[in-house]
Amino acid sequence: MNLPAEIYTEKDIARARQNAKAMGWLQGGAVVFVGGWVLSLVGWIPTVLVAGGLGYVAYRLLTRKSKKKQDDAAEE
């Protein structure tokens, strides 16, 4: 087989290293940005759960029948 002694030149290797560093920085920055965004959303979860619970309790209190109406319905 007639394979060349060197497949890549030093210039190719240097360019690949530069590109790999740049890609690493971009990926790292994206991970930090998305991670921060996700953590900011996680902070809203307790607020949403409490608001939903209070809304459910208010709904149940406002839509329940009065004691007199329940007694009247039972007699019929």
C-alpha positions in Angstrom: 0.0 0.0 0.0 1.2 3.5 -0.8 -0.1 5.5 2.1 1.4 8.9 2.8 3.7 9.3 5.8 1.6 12.2 7.1 -2.1 12.5 6.4 -2.5 15.9 8.0 -0.2 18.8 8.0 0.8 20.8 11.1 -1.4 23.6 9.7 -4.4 21.3 9.6 -3.8 20.1 13.1 -3.4 23.7 14.4 -6.6 24.7 12.7 -8.5 21.7 14.1 -7.2 22.6 17.6 -8.4 26.2 17.3 -11.8 25.0 16.0 -12.1 22.5 18.8 -11.3 25.2 21.4 -13.9 27.6 19.9 -16.5 24.9 19.8 -15.8 24.0 23.4 -16.2 27.6 24.5 -19.5 27.8 22.6 -20.8 24.6 24.1 -19.7 25.6 27.6 -21.4 29.0 27.2 -24.6 27.4 25.9 -24.7 25.0 28.9 -24.2 27.8 31.4 -26.9 29.9 29.7 -29.5 27.1 29.4 -28.6 25.8 32.9 -29.2 29.3 34.4 -32.5 29.6 32.5 -33.7 26.2 33.8 -32.7 27.1 37.3 -34.7 30.3 37.0 -37.7 28.3 35.9 -37.3 25.9 38.8 -37.7 28.9 41.2 -41.2 29.4 39.8 -42.4 25.8 40.5 -43.3 26.4 44.2 -45.0 29.7 43.4 -47.1 28.0 40.7 -48.0 25.1 43.0 -49.1 27.3 45.8 -51.1 29.5 43.5 -52.8 26.4 42.0 -53.6 25.0 45.4 -55.1 28.3 46.6 -57.1 28.6 43.4 -58.4 25.1 43.9 -59.4 25.8 47.5 -61.1 29.0 46.5 -63.0 27.2 43.7 -64.2 24.5 46.1 -65.3 27.1 48.6 -67.2 29.2 46.1 -68.9 26.3 44.3 -70.1 24.2 47.2 -73.7 24.2 48.0 -75.0 25.7 51.2 -76.2 23.4 54.1 -79.8 24.5 53.6 -79.8 23.7 49.8 -78.3 20.3 50.5 -81.0 19.5 53.1 -83.7 20.7 50.6 -82.3 18.5 47.9 -82.2 15.5 50.2 -85.9 15.9 51.2 -87.1 15.9 47.5 
